[in-house]
Amino acid sequence: MILPPSTLGVLGGGQLGRYFVIAAHELGYRVVVLDPDRQSTAGRIADEHIIAAYDEPQALQRMASICAAVTTEFESVPAAALATLARFVPVRPGAEAVAVCQERSAEKRFLKTHGFPHVPYAEILSENDIRNVEAGLFPAILKVARFGYDGKGQERVAGIDETLAAFRQFNKEPCVLERQVTLDYELSLVLTRGESGEVRCFPASENHHRHGVLDYSRVPARASAGELTRQAREIAEAIADRMAYVGTLGVEFFVVDGRLQVNELAPRPHNSGHFTLDACVASQFEQQVRALCCLPLGEIRTHSPAVMVNLLGDLWYDDVEQPVREPDWNILLAEPGLKLHLYGKDVARPGRKMGHFTVLGEAGDKVFETAMACRAAIGIGDR
């Protein structure tokens, strides 16, 4: 067990890292952030910000010498860097689990090998792989195997010719070709697993995406999803167990014809889990700290229905060329049941996650109506 005022390390300096720093500070820990961005939103509030590449040897040596344990805030951190740190200090989640989650082909193979439900797919390493794809897989979505997120690195394709063109557009990077499915809706579930195998699952959220980026999440999910959320919890716990996972894990699900299909795994807190900051006794970030330090996991009880809405950089622009003034936050702050979170990022860009707000209340339908009204009032959906 690692107790405060020990120093913890986190690789990655975005908003997920920022909330990790806040949660760790509240529990009495010091935090070191490793991130190459001098304007890192997590680095600015950490006790120390190491400005270097994630695999820079001297930076890793510094982390290993001063940190009692290390975690990551996003899956694109080189797994080799985590493995290097693990020679000297506990790293949770481990490099092996992160390596599975950061590469779509490895992730799909893991799901297939262990019998977890998933969308039919083919691994694409060459043009010949595309020419040999069975016709029944189309229409499909071609996704780069690494570094694709929030709809980036993806292309819808109707057949072999379109897939070849998209593959070339992606510079023939390794890809996964997934059958395009008609979704009933999407669910995600965030859990935390401790080193002892103790697991705490937050309530599943129902998610809505816009232009490939999460728009809003609703908790609890629709009433008809009751049995599915129970199944999602069982699947997510089984995934964490098979990976010997330690830390906070996000599992995204498609609901197709009333059945669950695992979409993606995130070896970290998840955007759809931001509601836990305001609606739960312990947030997903506090649980991340607790699991990293081998503390007993916190209470995940949700004390209010909640709707979380993302605030993207588009709100700062009239068009892609001309930035405008700061959005009128008074529109949101005038709502007494709303909690506004701004991440302190230095530059607003279209599609960049700049913050979110969460609406809380006693009745789920009323909370949803209020959140959608606030979402429209601030201009989401109008640009």
C-alpha positions in Angstrom: 0.0 0.0 0.0 1.4 3.4 -1.0 0.3 6.1 1.3 0.4 9.9 1.1 2.5 12.1 0.8 4.2 9.7 -1.6 4.8 10.9 -5.2 2.8 9.4 -8.0 3.6 9.6 -11.7 1.3 9.9 -14.7 2.3 9.7 -18.4 0.2 12.1 -20.4 -0.9 15.6 -19.6 -4.4 16.1 -21.0 -7.7 16.5 -19.2 -7.7 12.9 -17.9 -4.3 13.5 -16.4 -5.5 16.8 -14.9 -8.3 15.1 -13.1 -5.9 12.4 -11.9 -3.7 15.1 -10.4 -6.6 16.8 -8.7 -7.8 13.4 -7.2 -4.3 12.5 -6.1 -3.8 16.0 -4.5 -7.1 15.7 -2.6 -5.9 12.4 -1.1 -2.6 14.0 -0.1 -0.2 12.7 -2.8 2.4 14.6 -4.9 2.2 14.1 -8.6 4.7 14.2 -11.5 3.4 14.5 -15.0 5.5 13.4 -18.0 4.3 15.1 -21.2 6.1 16.8 -24.1 3.6 19.7 -24.3 4.8 22.7 -22.4 1.2 23.9 -22.1 0.0 20.6 -20.8 -3.2 21.2 -18.8 -2.2 18.5 -16.3 1.4 19.6 -16.1 0.4 23.1 -15.1 -1.1 21.9 -11.8 1.3 19.0 -11.1 4.0 19.3 -8.5 6.5 18.7 -11.3 6.1 18.6 -15.1 8.8 16.7 -17.0 8.7 18.1 -20.5 10.0 15.3 -22.7 9.0 12.5 -25.0 7.3 9.6 -23.3 10.2 7.3 -24.2 13.1 9.7 -23.5 15.5 7.7 -21.3 16.5 10.5 -18.9 12.8 11.4 -18.4 11.9 7.8 -17.5 14.9 7.6 -15.2 13.7 10.7 -13.4 10.2 9.3 -13.1 11.6 6.0 -11.7 13.8 7.8 -9.2 11.1 10.0 -7.6 7.8 8.1 -8.1 6.4 5.4 -5.8 4.1 4.2 -8.6 3.2 5.3 -12.2 0.0 5.2 -14.3 -1.0 6.5 -17.8 -3.8 8.9 -18.9 -4.1 7.6 -22.5 -3.5 4.5 -24.4 -1.0 5.9 -27.0 1.9 6.1 -24.5 4.5 3.6 -25.7 4.0 0.3 -23.9 7.8 -0.1 -23.9 8.1 3.0 -21.8 5.7 1.5 -19.2 7.7 -1.7 -19.3 10.9 0.2 -18.7 9.4 2.0 -15.7 8.0 -1.3 -14.3 11.5 -2.6 -13.8 11.9 0.0 -11.0 8.4 1.0 -9.7 4.9 -0.4 -9.8 3.1 0.5 -13.1 -0.7 0.1 -13.2 -2.2 -0.8 -15.6 0.7 -2.9 -16.9 2.4 -2.6 -20.2 0.8 -5.8 -21.5 -2.7 -4.6 -20.9 -2.0 -1.2 -22.5 -0.4 -2.8 -25.5 -3.6 -4.7 -26.2 -5.8 -1.6 -25.9 -3.6 0.7 -28.0 -3.6 -1.5 -31.1 -7.0 -2.4 -32.7 -5.8 -5.7 -34.2 -4.4 -6.9 -30.8 -7.6 -5.7 -29.2 -9.8 -7.6 -31.6 -7.7 -10.7 -31.3 -8.0 -10.6 -27.5 -11.8 -10.3 -27.7 -12.0 -13.1 -30.2 -9.6 -15.4 -28.4 -11.5 -15.1 -25.1 -15.0 -15.3 -26.6 -16.2 -11.8 -26.0 -18.8 -10.6 -28.4 -17.5 -8.2 -31.1 -18.3 -7.0 -34.6 -17.0 -9.2 -37.4 -13.7 -7.9 -38.7 -10.5 -8.6 -40.8 -7.0 -7.5 -40.2 -5.5 -5.5 -43.0 -1.7 -5.4 -43.4 -1.5 -5.3 -47.2 -3.6 -4.8 -50.4 -3.8 -8.5 -50.9 -5.5 -8.8 -47.5 -8.2 -6.4 -48.8 -8.6 -8.4 -52.1 -9.2 -11.6 -50.1 -11.9 -10.1 -47.8 -15.2 -11.9 -48.0 -17.9 -9.9 -49.7 -20.2 -10.5 -46.6 -18.0 -8.1 -44.6 -19.2 -5.1 -46.6 -20.3 -2.4 -46.1 -17.6 -1.8 -43.6 -15.4 0.7 -41.8 -11.7 0.8 -42.3 -9.9 1.9 -39.2 -6.1 2.5 -38.7 -4.9 0.0 -36.1 -3.1 2.7 -34.0 -3.6 6.3 -33.0 -7.1 6.6 -34.4 -9.7 8.1 -32.0 -12.7 10.3 -31.9 -13.6 9.3 -35.5 -10.1 10.0 -36.8 -8.3 7.5 -39.0 -11.6 5.9 -40.1 -13.3 5.6 -43.5 -16.6 4.0 -44.5 -16.2 1.7 -47.5 -18.7 -0.2 -49.6 -16.4 -2.7 -51.3 -12.9 -3.7 -52.2 -12.1 -0.8 -54.5 -13.1 1.8 -51.9 -11.2 -0.1 -49.2 -8.0 -0.1 -51.4 -8.4 3.7 -51.9 -8.8 4.3 -48.2 -5.9 2.0 -47.3 -3.7 4.0 -49.6 -5.0 7.2 -48.1 -3.9 5.9 -44.7 -0.4 5.3 -46.2 -0.9 1.6 -46.0 -0.7 1.6 -42.2 -2.0 -1.6 -40.6 -5.8 -1.4 -40.3 -8.8 -3.3 -39.1 -11.8 -3.6 -41.4 -15.0 -3.9 -39.4 -18.5 -4.7 -40.7 -20.7 -1.7 -40.6 -23.6 -2.4 -38.2 -26.8 -0.6 -37.5 -26.8 0.5 -33.9 -29.7 0.5 -31.6 -27.6 2.8 -29.4 -24.2 2.7 -27.6 -23.3 1.9 -24.0 -20.1 2.3 -22.0 -19.1 1.1 -18.6 -16.2 2.2 -16.5 -14.8 0.0 -13.8 -11.8 -0.1 -11.5 -10.0 -3.3 -10.5 -7.6 -3.4 -7.6 -4.5 -5.6 -7.3 -6.4 -8.0 -5.1 -9.0 -8.5 -7.8 -11.6 -6.3 -6.1 -13.8 -4.7 -8.7 -16.1 -1.7 -8.6 -18.3 -0.9 -11.6 -19.9 2.5 -12.2 -23.4 2.5 -13.8 -23.4 2.1 -17.5 -24.0 5.3 -19.5 -25.9 5.6 -22.8 -23.9 7.6 -25.3 -24.6 9.8 -28.3 -21.9 10.7 -30.8 -21.7 13.6 -33.2 -19.2 13.7 -36.1 -17.4 10.7 -34.5 -16.9 12.4 -31.1 -18.8 11.7 -27.9 -21.5 14.4 -27.7 -23.3 13.4 -24.5 -23.7 10.6 -22.0 -26.8 9.8 -20.0 -27.0 7.9 -16.7 -28.9 5.9 -16.0 -29.3 4.5 -19.5 -32.8 3.9 -21.0 -35.1 1.8 -18.9 -35.1 -1.0 -21.5 -31.4 -1.4 -21.1 -31.6 -2.9 -17.7 -30.7 -6.5 -18.6 -28.1 -5.2 -21.1 -26.3 -3.1 -18.4 -26.1 -6.2 -16.2 -24.6 -8.2 -19.1 -22.2 -5.3 -19.8 -21.0 -5.3 -16.2 -20.4 -9.1 -16.4 -18.5 -8.8 -19.7 -16.4 -5.8 -18.5 -15.5 -7.6 -15.3 -14.5 -10.7 -17.2 -12.3 -8.6 -19.6 -10.5 -7.0 -16.7 -10.0 -10.4 -15.0 -8.6 -12.0 -18.2 -6.1 -9.1 -18.6 -5.2 -9.2 -14.9 -5.9 -5.5 -15.2 -5.2 -3.1 -12.3 -6.6 0.4 -12.6 -9.6 2.2 -14.2 -10.8 0.7 -17.5 -13.4 2.0 -19.9 -15.3 -0.6 -22.1 -17.4 0.7 -25.0 -20.3 -1.4 -26.3 -22.5 -1.3 -29.4 -26.1 -2.5 -29.0 -27.0 -4.3 -32.2 -30.4 -5.9 -32.6 -30.7 -5.9 -28.8 -27.4 -7.6 -28.2 -24.0 -6.3 -26.9 -20.9 -6.1 -29.0 -17.7 -4.9 -27.5 -16.4 -1.9 -29.5 -13.2 -0.6 -27.8 -11.3 -0.8 -24.6 -9.7 2.2 -22.9 -7.0 1.5 -20.3 -7.7 4.6 -18.3 -10.7 6.8 -17.2 -13.2 7.4 -20.0 -14.8 10.5 -21.3 -18.3 9.0 -20.7 -17.3 8.5 -17.1 -17.0 12.2 -16.4 -20.4 12.2 -14.7 -18.7 10.4 -11.8 -17.0 13.6 -10.8 -20.3 15.1 -9.7 -22.8 12.3 -9.4 -20.9 9.6 -7.5 -19.4 9.3 -4.0 -16.0 8.5 -5.5 -15.1 9.5 -9.1 -13.4 7.3 -11.7 -10.2 9.4 -11.1 -10.2 8.8 -7.3 -10.6 5.1 -8.1 -7.6 5.3 -10.5 -5.5 6.7 -7.6 -6.8 4.1 -5.2 -6.0 1.2 -7.5 -2.6 2.6 -8.3 -1.7 2.8 -4.6 -3.4 -0.5 -3.6 -5.9 1.4 -1.4 -9.4 0.0 -0.8 -11.6 1.1 -3.7 -14.1 3.8 -2.9 -17.9 3.8 -2.9 -19.3 4.1 -6.5 -22.9 4.8 -5.5 -24.6 7.3 -7.8 -26.6 9.8 -5.8 -28.3 11.5 -8.8 -29.3 10.9 -12.4 -26.8 12.8 -14.7 -26.2 13.9 -18.2 -22.7 14.9 -19.3 -22.3 17.1 -22.4 -18.9 17.6 -24.1 -17.8 21.2 -25.0 -15.7 21.1 -28.1 -13.5 23.9 -29.6 -16.1 24.5 -32.3 -18.0 26.7 -29.8 -15.1 29.3 -30.0 -15.6 29.7 -33.8 -18.1 31.2 -36.2 -16.3 29.3 -38.9 -13.1 27.4 -39.2 -11.1 30.5 -40.1 -12.3 33.2 -37.6 -12.1 32.5 -33.9 -14.6 34.4 -31.8 -14.9 35.4 -28.2 -15.1 33.0 -25.3 -18.5 31.3 -25.2 -21.1 32.9 -22.9 -20.7 30.6 -19.9 -23.4 32.6 -18.1 -25.9 30.6 -20.2 -24.7 27.4 -18.4 -23.9 28.9 -15.0 -27.4 30.3 -14.7 -28.7 26.7 -14.4 -28.5 25.7 -10.7 -28.3 22.0 -11.3 -25.4 22.3 -13.8 -21.7 21.7 -13.0 -19.3 23.4 -15.5 -15.8 21.9 -16.1 -13.3 23.8 -18.3 -10.0 22.1 -18.8 -7.7 25.2 -19.1 -6.4 24.3 -22.6 -4.4 27.1 -24.2 -5.9 26.9 -27.7 -9.4 26.1 -28.8 -9.5 24.1 -32.0 -12.6 22.6 -33.8 -13.1 19.1 -32.5 -10.8 19.6 -29.5 -12.3 18.7 -26.1 -12.2 21.9 -24.1 -14.5 21.0 -21.3 -17.8 19.5 -20.4 -20.9 20.2 -18.2 -23.0 17.8 -16.2 -26.6 18.3 -15.2 -27.9 16.7 -12.1 -31.3 16.4 -10.6 -33.9 14.1 -9.0 -35.8 12.9 -12.1 -33.9 11.4 -15.1 -36.2 12.7 -17.8 -36.1 16.2 -16.4 -32.3 16.1 -16.1 -32.1 15.0 -19.8 -34.5 17.8 -20.9 -32.5 20.4 -19.0 -29.2 19.2 -20.4 -30.5 19.2 -24.0 -31.9 22.7 -23.5 -28.5 24.0 -22.2 -26.7 22.2 -24.9 -28.8 24.0 -27.5 -28.6 27.3 -25.8 -24.8 27.3 -25.8 -24.9 26.6 -29.5 -24.1 22.9 -29.8 -25.7 21.5 -33.0 -26.0 24.9 -34.6 -22.6 25.0 -36.2 
